[in-house]
């Protein structure tokens, strides 16, 4: 099936949000909202999101990729990125996808922090099911990990001949400004058992623990991927994450279930 070019769209209050709608020929049999992560993870997974949206469209499943306020091509400065606004923008994007696709039943997809945002937004966005790729489930743990990577980057001799001062590197995570409000919001966030069916696509290292998704509830299904995504490897910071097995696994699951 030939894939139509993605359709740029602006929506939300004053057209402040930017998205790319992947339409299908004829009536969509399902629709998936693609919730991106933030910062470097957003940049590094961009290609996977595009490939996944195209692959879904080939199966007759509409998809919407979008940027939260303060990120990507949406309005707002990076410092204005806010957890509460990201969740609200996801609800707005879900309404846009319903209107464009004609589907009342939406599924949500999210990688890393995008998975956390999808989890939080699912009830208000009326997402029927969640497909999460290595989702963040503990905000404090996530913030601590980013702080450690930021410190490692600050003194990395491969990138800086002289270590940057802590003052110069303050208020950043791996090249992206981070506001104090977002940081505080993430510090206090922890995933609760999901209110909708969840399927996790797991490419984290084995040492992360087999029970790392237990807090999502006993009904959460985990699909192990063959590759290991290098989300938290500083040496891979400038490299796109390639995950053909993730795209295949998601499409295979939806080919049957959607």
TORMI-762386 format. One record per atom (N, C-alpha, C): residue in one letter; chain; atom name; x, y, z. Coordinates in steps of 0.1 Angstrom, whole numbers, padded with zeros to 4 digits, always signed. Layout:
<rs>
A  A  CA  X  Y  Z
...
</rs>
This chain:
<rs>
X  A  N  +0008  -0012  +0000
X  A  CA  +0000  +0000  +0000
X  A  C  +0009  +0012  +0000
X  A  N  +0006  +0022  -0009
X  A  CA  +0014  +0034  -0010
X  A  C  +0010  +0043  +0002
X  A  N  +0020  +0049  +0008
X  A  CA  +0018  +0058  +0019
X  A  C  +0017  +0073  +0015
X  A  N  +0007  +0079  +0019
X  A  CA  +0005  +0094  +0015
X  A  C  +0015  +0102  +0023
X  A  N  +0020  +0113  +0018
X  A  CA  +0029  +0122  +0026
X  A  C  +0022  +0127  +0038
X  A  N  +0029  +0128  +0049
X  A  CA  +0023  +0133  +0062
X  A  C  +0018  +0147  +0060
X  A  N  +0007  +0150  +0066
X  A  CA  +0000  +0163  +0065
X  A  C  +0004  +0172  +0077
X  A  N  +0011  +0183  +0075
X  A  CA  +0014  +0192  +0086
X  A  C  +0001  +0198  +0091
X  A  N  +0000  +0200  +0104
X  A  CA  -0012  +0207  +0109
X  A  C  -0008  +0214  +0122
X  A  N  -0016  +0225  +0124
X  A  CA  -0015  +0233  +0136
X  A  C  -0028  +0232  +0143
X  A  N  -0028  +0231  +0156
X  A  CA  -0040  +0229  +0164
X  A  C  -0038  +0234  +0178
X  A  N  -0048  +0232  +0186
X  A  CA  -0047  +0237  +0200
X  A  C  -0050  +0252  +0200
X  A  N  -0049  +0258  +0212
X  A  CA  -0052  +0272  +0214
X  A  C  -0043  +0281  +0205
X  A  N  -0049  +0289  +0196
X  A  CA  -0042  +0297  +0188
X  A  C  -0033  +0290  +0178
X  A  N  -0035  +0277  +0175
X  A  CA  -0027  +0270  +0166
X  A  C  -0013  +0268  +0172
X  A  N  -0011  +0267  +0185
X  A  CA  +0002  +0267  +0191
X  A  C  +0009  +0254  +0190
X  A  N  +0002  +0243  +0187
X  A  CA  +0008  +0230  +0186
X  A  C  +0010  +0226  +0171
X  A  N  +0021  +0219  +0169
X  A  CA  +0024  +0215  +0155
X  A  C  +0024  +0200  +0155
X  A  N  +0018  +0194  +0144
X  A  CA  +0018  +0180  +0143
X  A  C  +0019  +0175  +0128
X  A  N  +0021  +0163  +0126
X  A  CA  +0021  +0157  +0113
X  A  C  +0011  +0145  +0113
X  A  N  +0001  +0146  +0105
X  A  CA  -0009  +0136  +0105
X  A  C  -0006  +0126  +0093
X  A  N  -0006  +0113  +0097
X  A  CA  -0003  +0103  +0087
X  A  C  -0017  +0096  +0083
X  A  N  -0022  +0100  +0072
X  A  CA  -0036  +0095  +0068
X  A  C  -0035  +0082  +0061
X  A  N  -0046  +0075  +0059
X  A  CA  -0047  +0063  +0052
X  A  C  -0056  +0064  +0041
X  A  N  -0055  +0055  +0031
X  A  CA  -0064  +0055  +0020
X  A  C  -0078  +0049  +0025
X  A  N  -0088  +0056  +0023
X  A  CA  -0101  +0052  +0028
X  A  C  -0103  +0055  +0043
X  A  N  -0111  +0047  +0049
X  A  CA  -0114  +0049  +0063
X  A  C  -0104  +0042  +0072
X  A  N  -0099  +0049  +0082
X  A  CA  -0089  +0043  +0091
X  A  C  -0096  +0032  +0100
X  A  N  -0089  +0021  +0101
X  A  CA  -0095  +0011  +0110
X  A  C  -0091  +0013  +0124
X  A  N  -0082  +0021  +0127
X  A  CA  -0077  +0025  +0141
X  A  C  -0069  +0037  +0140
X  A  N  -0065  +0043  +0151
X  A  CA  -0057  +0055  +0151
X  A  C  -0047  +0054  +0163
X  A  N  -0035  +0059  +0161
X  A  CA  -0025  +0058  +0172
X  A  C  -0019  +0072  +0174
X  A  N  -0019  +0077  +0186
X  A  CA  -0013  +0090  +0190
X  A  C  +0001  +0087  +0194
X  A  N  +0011  +0093  +0187
X  A  CA  +0025  +0091  +0190
X  A  C  +0030  +0102  +0199
X  A  N  +0032  +0099  +0212
X  A  CA  +0036  +0109  +0222
X  A  C  +0051  +0109  +0223
X  A  N  +0058  +0120  +0220
X  A  CA  +0073  +0119  +0219
X  A  C  +0079  +0121  +0233
X  A  N  +0091  +0117  +0235
X  A  CA  +0099  +0120  +0247
X  A  C  +0103  +0135  +0246
X  A  N  +0112  +0139  +0256
X  A  CA  +0117  +0152  +0256
X  A  C  +0132  +0152  +0254
X  A  N  +0137  +0164  +0250
X  A  CA  +0152  +0166  +0249
X  A  C  +0159  +0157  +0239
X  A  N  +0170  +0152  +0243
X  A  CA  +0178  +0144  +0234
X  A  C  +0171  +0131  +0229
X  A  N  +0163  +0126  +0238
X  A  CA  +0155  +0113  +0234
X  A  C  +0145  +0116  +0223
X  A  N  +0140  +0128  +0223
X  A  CA  +0131  +0132  +0213
X  A  C  +0138  +0133  +0199
X  A  N  +0150  +0139  +0199
X  A  CA  +0158  +0141  +0187
X  A  C  +0162  +0127  +0182
X  A  N  +0167  +0118  +0191
X  A  CA  +0173  +0106  +0187
X  A  C  +0163  +0096  +0183
X  A  N  +0150  +0097  +0187
X  A  CA  +0140  +0087  +0183
X  A  C  +0131  +0093  +0172
X  A  N  +0134  +0104  +0167
X  A  CA  +0126  +0111  +0157
X  A  C  +0123  +0101  +0145
X  A  N  +0134  +0095  +0140
X  A  CA  +0133  +0087  +0128
X  A  C  +0124  +0075  +0131
X  A  N  +0126  +0069  +0143
X  A  CA  +0117  +0057  +0146
X  A  C  +0103  +0061  +0146
X  A  N  +0099  +0073  +0152
X  A  CA  +0086  +0077  +0152
X  A  C  +0080  +0079  +0138
X  A  N  +0088  +0085  +0129
X  A  CA  +0084  +0086  +0115
X  A  C  +0082  +0073  +0108
X  A  N  +0091  +0064  +0110
X  A  CA  +0090  +0050  +0104
X  A  C  +0078  +0043  +0109
X  A  N  +0076  +0044  +0122
X  A  CA  +0064  +0037  +0128
X  A  C  +0051  +0043  +0123
X  A  N  +0050  +0056  +0122
X  A  CA  +0038  +0062  +0116
X  A  C  +0035  +0058  +0102
X  A  N  +0046  +0057  +0094
X  A  CA  +0044  +0053  +0080
X  A  C  +0040  +0038  +0079
X  A  N  +0046  +0030  +0088
X  A  CA  +0043  +0016  +0088
X  A  C  +0028  +0013  +0093
X  A  N  +0024  +0021  +0102
X  A  CA  +0010  +0020  +0107
X  A  C  +0000  +0024  +0095
X  A  N  +0004  +0035  +0088
X  A  CA  -0005  +0040  +0077
X  A  C  -0006  +0029  +0067
X  A  N  +0004  +0022  +0064
X  A  CA  +0004  +0011  +0054
X  A  C  -0006  +0000  +0058
X  A  N  -0008  -0001  +0071
X  A  CA  -0018  -0011  +0077
X  A  C  -0032  -0006  +0079
X  A  N  -0034  +0006  +0073
X  A  CA  -0047  +0012  +0075
X  A  C  -0050  +0018  +0088
X  A  N  -0039  +0022  +0096
X  A  CA  -0040  +0027  +0109
X  A  C  -0035  +0042  +0108
X  A  N  -0043  +0051  +0111
X  A  CA  -0039  +0066  +0111
X  A  C  -0030  +0069  +0123
X  A  N  -0022  +0079  +0121
X  A  CA  -0013  +0082  +0132
X  A  C  -0011  +0097  +0133
X  A  N  -0009  +0103  +0144
X  A  CA  -0005  +0117  +0146
X  A  C  +0007  +0118  +0154
X  A  N  +0018  +0124  +0148
X  A  CA  +0030  +0128  +0155
X  A  C  +0028  +0143  +0159
X  A  N  +0033  +0147  +0171
X  A  CA  +0031  +0161  +0175
X  A  C  +0042  +0165  +0184
X  A  N  +0043  +0178  +0186
X  A  CA  +0053  +0184  +0195
X  A  C  +0045  +0191  +0207
X  A  N  +0049  +0189  +0219
X  A  CA  +0043  +0196  +0230
X  A  C  +0047  +0211  +0229
X  A  N  +0040  +0220  +0236
X  A  CA  +0043  +0234  +0237
X  A  C  +0057  +0235  +0243
X  A  N  +0065  +0244  +0237
X  A  CA  +0079  +0246  +0241
X  A  C  +0089  +0235  +0236
X  A  N  +0084  +0227  +0227
X  A  CA  +0093  +0217  +0221
X  A  C  +0091  +0216  +0206
X  A  N  +0101  +0211  +0199
X  A  CA  +0100  +0209  +0185
X  A  C  +0096  +0221  +0177
X  A  N  +0086  +0219  +0168
X  A  CA  +0081  +0230  +0160
X  A  C  +0068  +0236  +0166
X  A  N  +0064  +0233  +0178
X  A  CA  +0053  +0240  +0184
X  A  C  +0058  +0253  +0190
X  A  N  +0048  +0262  +0193
X  A  CA  +0052  +0275  +0199
X  A  C  +0058  +0273  +0213
X  A  N  +0064  +0284  +0217
X  A  CA  +0070  +0284  +0231
X  A  C  +0084  +0281  +0231
X  A  N  +0091  +0286  +0242
X  A  CA  +0105  +0284  +0244
X  A  C  +0108  +0271  +0252
X  A  N  +0120  +0266  +0250
X  A  CA  +0123  +0253  +0257
X  A  C  +0121  +0255  +0272
X  A  N  +0124  +0266  +0278
X  A  CA  +0123  +0268  +0292
X  A  C  +0108  +0268  +0297
X  A  N  +0099  +0269  +0288
X  A  CA  +0085  +0269  +0291
X  A  C  +0079  +0255  +0291
X  A  N  +0087  +0245  +0287
X  A  CA  +0082  +0231  +0287
X  A  C  +0078  +0227  +0301
X  A  N  +0067  +0221  +0302
X  A  CA  +0061  +0219  +0316
X  A  C  +0053  +0206  +0315
X  A  N  +0055  +0198  +0326
X  A  CA  +0048  +0185  +0327
X  A  C  +0033  +0186  +0325
X  A  N  +0027  +0195  +0333
X  A  CA  +0012  +0196  +0332
X  A  C  +0008  +0200  +0318
X  A  N  +0015  +0209  +0312
X  A  CA  +0012  +0213  +0298
X  A  C  +0014  +0202  +0288
X  A  N  +0024  +0194  +0290
X  A  CA  +0026  +0182  +0281
X  A  C  +0015  +0173  +0282
X  A  N  +0010  +0170  +0294
X  A  CA  -0002  +0161  +0295
X  A  C  -0014  +0168  +0289
X  A  N  -0016  +0181  +0291
X  A  CA  -0028  +0187  +0285
X  A  C  -0027  +0188  +0270
X  A  N  -0015  +0190  +0265
X  A  CA  -0013  +0190  +0250
X  A  C  -0016  +0176  +0244
X  A  N  -0013  +0166  +0252
X  A  CA  -0016  +0152  +0247
X  A  C  -0031  +0150  +0246
X  A  N  -0038  +0155  +0255
X  A  CA  -0053  +0154  +0255
X  A  C  -0058  +0162  +0243
X  A  N  -0052  +0174  +0240
X  A  CA  -0056  +0182  +0228
X  A  C  -0053  +0174  +0215
X  A  N  -0041  +0168  +0215
X  A  CA  -0037  +0161  +0203
X  A  C  -0046  +0149  +0201
X  A  N  -0051  +0142  +0211
X  A  CA  -0060  +0131  +0210
X  A  C  -0073  +0136  +0203
X  A  N  -0078  +0147  +0207
X  A  CA  -0090  +0153  +0201
X  A  C  -0088  +0156  +0186
X  A  N  -0076  +0161  +0183
X  A  CA  -0073  +0164  +0169
X  A  C  -0072  +0151  +0161
X  A  N  -0066  +0141  +0166
X  A  CA  -0066  +0128  +0159
X  A  C  -0079  +0122  +0157
X  A  N  -0088  +0123  +0167
X  A  CA  -0102  +0118  +0165
X  A  C  -0109  +0125  +0154
X  A  N  -0107  +0138  +0154
X  A  CA  -0114  +0146  +0143
X  A  C  -0109  +0143  +0130
X  A  N  -0096  +0141  +0128
X  A  CA  -0090  +0139  +0115
X  A  C  -0093  +0125  +0110
X  A  N  -0092  +0115  +0119
X  A  CA  -0092  +0101  +0115
X  A  C  -0107  +0096  +0114
X  A  N  -0116  +0102  +0122
X  A  CA  -0129  +0096  +0123
X  A  C  -0130  +0084  +0132
X  A  N  -0119  +0081  +0139
X  A  CA  -0119  +0070  +0149
X  A  C  -0123  +0075  +0163
X  A  N  -0131  +0067  +0169
X  A  CA  -0134  +0071  +0183
X  A  C  -0125  +0063  +0193
X  A  N  -0119  +0052  +0188
X  A  CA  -0110  +0044  +0197
X  A  C  -0096  +0048  +0193
X  A  N  -0089  +0054  +0203
X  A  CA  -0075  +0057  +0200
X  A  C  -0066  +0049  +0209
X  A  N  -0054  +0046  +0204
X  A  CA  -0043  +0040  +0211
X  A  C  -0032  +0050  +0213
X  A  N  -0025  +0049  +0224
X  A  CA  -0014  +0058  +0226
X  A  C  +0000  +0051  +0226
X  A  N  +0010  +0057  +0219
X  A  CA  +0023  +0052  +0219
X  A  C  +0033  +0062  +0225
X  A  N  +0042  +0058  +0233
X  A  CA  +0052  +0067  +0238
X  A  C  +0065  +0060  +0242
X  A  N  +0076  +0067  +0239
X  A  CA  +0089  +0062  +0243
X  A  C  +0095  +0070  +0255
X  A  N  +0101  +0063  +0264
X  A  CA  +0107  +0070  +0276
X  A  C  +0098  +0080  +0283
X  A  N  +0101  +0092  +0283
X  A  CA  +0092  +0102  +0290
X  A  C  +0079  +0103  +0283
X  A  N  +0079  +0101  +0269
X  A  CA  +0067  +0101  +0262
X  A  C  +0057  +0090  +0267
X  A  N  +0063  +0079  +0271
X  A  CA  +0054  +0069  +0277
X  A  C  +0048  +0073  +0290
X  A  N  +0056  +0080  +0298
X  A  CA  +0051  +0085  +0311
X  A  C  +0040  +0095  +0309
X  A  N  +0042  +0104  +0299
X  A  CA  +0031  +0114  +0296
X  A  C  +0019  +0107  +0291
X  A  N  +0020  +0097  +0282
X  A  CA  +0009  +0090  +0277
X  A  C  +0001  +0083  +0289
X  A  N  +0008  +0077  +0298
X  A  CA  +0002  +0071  +0310
X  A  C  -0006  +0081  +0318
X  A  N  +0000  +0093  +0320
X  A  CA  -0007  +0103  +0328
X  A  C  -0019  +0109  +0320
X  A  N  -0018  +0110  +0307
X  A  CA  -0029  +0116  +0299
X  A  C  -0040  +0106  +0296
X  A  N  -0038  +0093  +0297
X  A  CA  -0047  +0083  +0291
X  A  C  -0061  +0085  +0295
X  A  N  -0065  +0087  +0308
X  A  CA  -0079  +0089  +0312
X  A  C  -0085  +0101  +0305
X  A  N  -0079  +0113  +0306
X  A  CA  -0085  +0125  +0300
X  A  C  -0085  +0124  +0285
X  A  N  -0075  +0118  +0279
X  A  CA  -0074  +0117  +0264
X  A  C  -0083  +0106  +0259
X  A  N  -0089  +0098  +0268
X  A  CA  -0097  +0086  +0265
X  A  C  -0090  +0077  +0255
X  A  N  -0077  +0074  +0259
X  A  CA  -0069  +0064  +0252
X  A  C  -0074  +0050  +0256
X  A  N  -0077  +0041  +0246
X  A  CA  -0082  +0028  +0250
X  A  C  -0071  +0018  +0253
X  A  N  -0059  +0021  +0249
X  A  CA  -0048  +0011  +0251
X  A  C  -0035  +0019  +0250
X  A  N  -0024  +0015  +0257
X  A  CA  -0011  +0021  +0256
X  A  C  -0001  +0011  +0251
X  A  N  +0008  +0016  +0242
X  A  CA  +0019  +0009  +0238
X  A  C  +0032  +0017  +0241
X  A  N  +0039  +0012  +0251
X  A  CA  +0050  +0020  +0257
X  A  C  +0064  +0014  +0254
X  A  N  +0073  +0022  +0250
X  A  CA  +0086  +0017  +0246
X  A  C  +0096  +0022  +0257
X  A  N  +0101  +0013  +0265
X  A  CA  +0110  +0017  +0276
X  A  C  +0105  +0029  +0284
X  A  N  +0093  +0029  +0289
X  A  CA  +0088  +0041  +0296
X  A  C  +0094  +0044  +0309
X  A  N  +0095  +0057  +0311
X  A  CA  +0100  +0062  +0324
X  A  C  +0088  +0060  +0334
X  A  N  +0091  +0054  +0345
X  A  CA  +0081  +0051  +0355
X  A  C  +0083  +0058  +0369
X  A  N  +0096  +0063  +0371
X  A  CA  +0099  +0070  +0383
X  A  C  +0107  +0083  +0380
X  A  N  +0100  +0094  +0382
X  A  CA  +0105  +0107  +0379
X  A  C  +0118  +0110  +0386
X  A  N  +0119  +0107  +0399
X  A  CA  +0131  +0110  +0407
X  A  C  +0143  +0102  +0401
X  A  N  +0141  +0090  +0397
X  A  CA  +0152  +0082  +0391
X  A  C  +0156  +0087  +0378
X  A  N  +0146  +0092  +0370
X  A  CA  +0149  +0098  +0357
X  A  C  +0157  +0111  +0359
X  A  N  +0153  +0120  +0368
X  A  CA  +0160  +0132  +0370
X  A  C  +0175  +0129  +0375
X  A  N  +0176  +0120  +0384
X  A  CA  +0189  +0117  +0389
X  A  C  +0198  +0112  +0378
X  A  N  +0193  +0103  +0369
X  A  CA  +0201  +0098  +0358
X  A  C  +0205  +0109  +0348
X  A  N  +0196  +0118  +0345
X  A  CA  +0199  +0129  +0336
X  A  C  +0210  +0139  +0343
X  A  N  +0208  +0141  +0356
X  A  CA  +0218  +0149  +0363
X  A  C  +0232  +0143  +0362
X  A  N  +0233  +0130  +0363
X  A  CA  +0246  +0123  +0363
X  A  C  +0252  +0124  +0348
X  A  N  +0243  +0122  +0338
X  A  CA  +0248  +0123  +0324
X  A  C  +0252  +0137  +0321
X  A  N  +0245  +0147  +0327
X  A  CA  +0249  +0161  +0324
X  A  C  +0263  +0164  +0330
X  A  N  +0265  +0159  +0342
X  A  CA  +0278  +0161  +0349
X  A  C  +0289  +0154  +0341
X  A  N  +0286  +0142  +0336
X  A  CA  +0296  +0135  +0328
X  A  C  +0299  +0142  +0315
X  A  N  +0289  +0148  +0309
X  A  CA  +0291  +0156  +0297
X  A  C  +0299  +0168  +0299
X  A  N  +0297  +0175  +0311
X  A  CA  +0303  +0187  +0314
X  A  C  +0319  +0186  +0314
X  A  N  +0324  +0174  +0318
X  A  CA  +0338  +0172  +0319
X  A  C  +0343  +0163  +0308
X  A  N  +0335  +0160  +0298
X  A  CA  +0339  +0150  +0288
X  A  C  +0350  +0156  +0279
X  A  N  +0362  +0150  +0279
X  A  CA  +0373  +0155  +0271
X  A  C  +0372  +0153  +0256
X  A  N  +0363  +0144  +0252
X  A  CA  +0361  +0142  +0238
X  A  C  +0352  +0154  +0232
X  A  N  +0345  +0161  +0240
X  A  CA  +0336  +0172  +0236
X  A  C  +0341  +0186  +0240
X  A  N  +0348  +0187  +0251
X  A  CA  +0353  +0199  +0256
X  A  C  +0368  +0198  +0260
X  A  N  +0377  +0206  +0254
X  A  CA  +0391  +0206  +0257
X  A  C  +0393  +0210  +0272
X  A  N  +0384  +0219  +0276
X  A  CA  +0385  +0223  +0290
X  A  C  +0371  +0221  +0296
X  A  N  +0370  +0214  +0308
X  A  CA  +0357  +0212  +0314
X  A  C  +0349  +0225  +0316
X  A  N  +0336  +0225  +0313
X  A  CA  +0328  +0237  +0315
X  A  C  +0326  +0238  +0330
X  A  N  +0323  +0250  +0334
X  A  CA  +0320  +0252  +0348
X  A  C  +0306  +0248  +0351
X  A  N  +0304  +0245  +0364
X  A  CA  +0290  +0240  +0368
X  A  C  +0280  +0251  +0365
X  A  N  +0284  +0264  +0366
X  A  CA  +0275  +0275  +0364
X  A  C  +0271  +0275  +0349
X  A  N  +0281  +0273  +0340
X  A  CA  +0278  +0273  +0326
X  A  C  +0268  +0262  +0322
X  A  N  +0270  +0251  +0329
X  A  CA  +0262  +0239  +0325
X  A  C  +0249  +0238  +0333
X  A  N  +0246  +0247  +0342
X  A  CA  +0235  +0247  +0351
X  A  C  +0222  +0249  +0343
X  A  N  +0211  +0243  +0347
X  A  CA  +0198  +0245  +0340
X  A  C  +0197  +0238  +0327
X  A  N  +0205  +0228  +0325
X  A  CA  +0205  +0221  +0312
X  A  C  +0205  +0206  +0314
X  A  N  +0199  +0199  +0305
X  A  CA  +0201  +0184  +0304
X  A  C  +0205  +0181  +0290
X  A  N  +0218  +0178  +0288
X  A  CA  +0223  +0173  +0276
X  A  C  +0220  +0182  +0264
X  A  N  +0223  +0195  +0266
X  A  CA  +0221  +0205  +0256
X  A  C  +0208  +0212  +0255
X  A  N  +0198  +0208  +0263
X  A  CA  +0185  +0214  +0263
X  A  C  +0182  +0221  +0276
X  A  N  +0177  +0233  +0276
X  A  CA  +0174  +0240  +0288
X  A  C  +0163  +0233  +0295
X  A  N  +0163  +0233  +0308
X  A  CA  +0153  +0226  +0316
X  A  C  +0149  +0236  +0327
X  A  N  +0136  +0240  +0328
X  A  CA  +0131  +0249  +0338
X  A  C  +0130  +0242  +0351
X  A  N  +0131  +0250  +0362
X  A  CA  +0130  +0245  +0376
X  A  C  +0116  +0239  +0378
X  A  N  +0106  +0244  +0372
X  A  CA  +0092  +0238  +0374
X  A  C  +0091  +0224  +0368
X  A  N  +0096  +0222  +0356
X  A  CA  +0095  +0209  +0350
X  A  C  +0104  +0199  +0358
X  A  N  +0115  +0204  +0362
X  A  CA  +0124  +0195  +0370
X  A  C  +0117  +0191  +0383
X  A  N  +0111  +0200  +0390
X  A  CA  +0104  +0197  +0403
X  A  C  +0092  +0188  +0400
X  A  N  +0085  +0190  +0389
X  A  CA  +0073  +0182  +0386
X  A  C  +0077  +0167  +0384
X  A  N  +0088  +0166  +0376
X  A  CA  +0093  +0152  +0374
X  A  C  +0098  +0145  +0386
X  A  N  +0105  +0153  +0395
X  A  CA  +0110  +0147  +0407
X  A  C  +0100  +0141  +0415
X  A  N  +0088  +0146  +0415
X  A  CA  +0077  +0141  +0424
X  A  C  +0068  +0131  +0417
X  A  N  +0071  +0128  +0404
X  A  CA  +0061  +0119  +0397
X  A  C  +0065  +0105  +0397
X  A  N  +0056  +0096  +0399
X  A  CA  +0058  +0082  +0399
X  A  C  +0046  +0075  +0393
X  A  N  +0048  +0066  +0384
X  A  CA  +0036  +0060  +0377
X  A  C  +0028  +0052  +0386
X  A  N  +0015  +0053  +0385
X  A  CA  +0005  +0044  +0392
X  A  C  +0001  +0033  +0383
X  A  N  -0006  +0023  +0388
X  A  CA  -0011  +0012  +0380
X  A  C  -0020  +0018  +0368
X  A  N  -0018  +0013  +0356
X  A  CA  -0024  +0019  +0345
X  A  C  -0039  +0017  +0345
X  A  N  -0047  +0027  +0340
X  A  CA  -0061  +0026  +0340
X  A  C  -0066  +0019  +0328
X  A  N  -0058  +0017  +0318
X  A  CA  -0061  +0010  +0306
X  A  C  -0051  -0001  +0303
X  A  N  -0055  -0010  +0294
X  A  CA  -0045  -0021  +0290
X  A  C  -0032  -0015  +0285
X  A  N  -0021  -0021  +0289
X  A  CA  -0007  -0016  +0286
X  A  C  +0001  -0027  +0280
X  A  N  +0008  -0024  +0269
X  A  CA  +0018  -0034  +0264
X  A  C  +0031  -0026  +0263
X  A  N  +0041  -0032  +0270
X  A  CA  +0054  -0025  +0271
X  A  C  +0064  -0032  +0261
X  A  N  +0071  -0024  +0253
X  A  CA  +0081  -0030  +0244
X  A  C  +0094  -0026  +0251
X  A  N  +0101  -0037  +0255
X  A  CA  +0113  -0035  +0264
X  A  C  +0126  -0038  +0257
X  A  N  +0134  -0027  +0256
X  A  CA  +0147  -0029  +0251
X  A  C  +0158  -0024  +0260
X  A  N  +0155  -0023  +0273
X  A  CA  +0164  -0019  +0283
X  A  C  +0174  -0030  +0287
X  A  N  +0186  -0027  +0292
X  A  CA  +0195  -0037  +0295
X  A  C  +0189  -0047  +0306
X  A  N  +0193  -0059  +0305
X  A  CA  +0188  -0069  +0315
X  A  C  +0190  -0066  +0329
X  A  N  +0201  -0059  +0332
X  A  CA  +0204  -0056  +0346
X  A  C  +0194  -0046  +0352
X  A  N  +0186  -0039  +0344
X  A  CA  +0176  -0030  +0349
X  A  C  +0166  -0037  +0358
X  A  N  +0165  -0050  +0357
X  A  CA  +0155  -0058  +0365
X  A  C  +0143  -0063  +0358
X  A  N  +0140  -0075  +0360
X  A  CA  +0129  -0081  +0353
X  A  C  +0115  -0076  +0358
X  A  N  +0115  -0071  +0370
X  A  CA  +0102  -0066  +0376
X  A  C  +0101  -0051  +0375
X  A  N  +0108  -0044  +0366
X  A  CA  +0108  -0030  +0365
X  A  C  +0095  -0024  +0361
X  A  N  +0086  -0032  +0355
X  A  CA  +0073  -0027  +0351
X  A  C  +0062  -0031  +0360
X  A  N  +0065  -0037  +0372
X  A  CA  +0055  -0042  +0381
X  A  C  +0045  -0031  +0385
X  A  N  +0050  -0019  +0387
X  A  CA  +0040  -0009  +0392
X  A  C  +0029  -0005  +0382
X  A  N  +0030  -0010  +0369
X  A  CA  +0020  -0007  +0360
X  A  C  +0008  -0016  +0362
X  A  N  +0010  -0026  +0371
X  A  CA  -0001  -0036  +0373
X  A  C  +0001  -0049  +0368
X  A  N  -0006  -0059  +0373
X  A  CA  -0003  -0073  +0369
X  A  C  -0008  -0076  +0355
X  A  N  -0016  -0068  +0349
X  A  CA  -0022  -0070  +0336
X  A  C  -0013  -0065  +0325
X  A  N  -0003  -0057  +0329
X  A  CA  +0006  -0052  +0318
X  A  C  +0014  -0063  +0311
X  A  N  +0014  -0063  +0298
X  A  CA  +0021  -0073  +0290
X  A  C  +0034  -0067  +0286
X  A  N  +0045  -0075  +0287
X  A  CA  +0058  -0070  +0283
X  A  C  +0063  -0078  +0271
X  A  N  +0067  -0071  +0260
X  A  CA  +0072  -0077  +0248
X  A  C  +0087  -0074  +0248
X  A  N  +0096  -0084  +0249
X  A  CA  +0110  -0082  +0249
X  A  C  +0115  -0080  +0234
X  A  N  +0123  -0069  +0232
X  A  CA  +0128  -0066  +0219
X  A  C  +0143  -0072  +0218
X  A  N  +0147  -0075  +0206
X  A  CA  +0160  -0082  +0205
X  A  C  +0171  -0072  +0206
X  A  N  +0169  -0059  +0203
X  A  CA  +0180  -0049  +0204
X  A  C  +0179  -0042  +0218
X  A  N  +0190  -0035  +0221
X  A  CA  +0191  -0028  +0234
X  A  C  +0192  -0013  +0230
X  A  N  +0183  -0005  +0233
X  A  CA  +0183  +0010  +0230
X  A  C  +0193  +0017  +0239
X  A  N  +0202  +0025  +0233
X  A  CA  +0212  +0032  +0241
X  A  C  +0207  +0046  +0246
X  A  N  +0196  +0046  +0253
X  A  CA  +0191  +0059  +0258
X  A  C  +0200  +0066  +0267
X  A  N  +0207  +0059  +0275
X  A  CA  +0215  +0066  +0286
X  A  C  +0230  +0064  +0284
X  A  N  +0235  +0062  +0272
X  A  CA  +0249  +0060  +0269
X  A  C  +0254  +0073  +0263
X  A  N  +0263  +0080  +0271
X  A  CA  +0268  +0093  +0266
X  A  C  +0275  +0092  +0253
X  A  N  +0282  +0082  +0251
X  A  CA  +0290  +0080  +0238
X  A  C  +0281  +0080  +0226
X  A  N  +0268  +0077  +0228
X  A  CA  +0259  +0075  +0217
X  A  C  +0250  +0087  +0216
X  A  N  +0253  +0098  +0223
X  A  CA  +0244  +0109  +0224
X  A  C  +0241  +0116  +0211
X  A  N  +0250  +0116  +0201
X  A  CA  +0248  +0122  +0188
X  A  C  +0243  +0113  +0178
X  A  N  +0240  +0100  +0182
X  A  CA  +0235  +0090  +0173
X  A  C  +0220  +0088  +0174
X  A  N  +0214  +0087  +0162
X  A  CA  +0200  +0083  +0162
X  A  C  +0198  +0069  +0167
X  A  N  +0187  +0067  +0174
X  A  CA  +0183  +0054  +0178
X  A  C  +0176  +0047  +0167
X  A  N  +0181  +0035  +0163
X  A  CA  +0174  +0027  +0152
X  A  C  +0168  +0015  +0159
X  A  N  +0155  +0013  +0156
X  A  CA  +0148  +0002  +0162
X  A  C  +0138  -0005  +0153
X  A  N  +0143  -0011  +0142
X  A  CA  +0134  -0018  +0133
X  A  C  +0126  -0029  +0140
X  A  N  +0132  -0035  +0150
X  A  CA  +0124  -0045  +0157
X  A  C  +0113  -0040  +0165
X  A  N  +0114  -0027  +0170
X  A  CA  +0103  -0021  +0177
X  A  C  +0092  -0018  +0167
X  A  N  +0095  -0012  +0155
X  A  CA  +0085  -0009  +0145
X  A  C  +0078  -0022  +0141
X  A  N  +0085  -0033  +0139
X  A  CA  +0079  -0046  +0135
X  A  C  +0070  -0051  +0146
X  A  N  +0075  -0050  +0158
X  A  CA  +0067  -0056  +0169
X  A  C  +0054  -0048  +0171
X  A  N  +0054  -0035  +0171
X  A  CA  +0042  -0027  +0173
X  A  C  +0032  -0030  +0161
X  A  N  +0037  -0029  +0149
X  A  CA  +0028  -0032  +0137
X  A  C  +0022  -0046  +0138
X  A  N  +0030  -0056  +0142
X  A  CA  +0025  -0070  +0143
X  A  C  +0014  -0071  +0153
X  A  N  +0016  -0064  +0165
X  A  CA  +0006  -0064  +0175
X  A  C  -0007  -0058  +0170
X  A  N  -0006  -0046  +0163
X  A  CA  -0018  -0039  +0159
X  A  C  -0024  -0045  +0147
X  A  N  -0017  -0053  +0139
X  A  CA  -0022  -0059  +0127
X  A  C  -0033  -0069  +0131
X  A  N  -0031  -0075  +0143
X  A  CA  -0041  -0085  +0148
X  A  C  -0051  -0078  +0157
X  A  N  -0047  -0069  +0166
X  A  CA  -0056  -0063  +0176
X  A  C  -0064  -0052  +0172
X  A  N  -0059  -0043  +0163
X  A  CA  -0066  -0030  +0160
X  A  C  -0079  -0033  +0152
</rs>
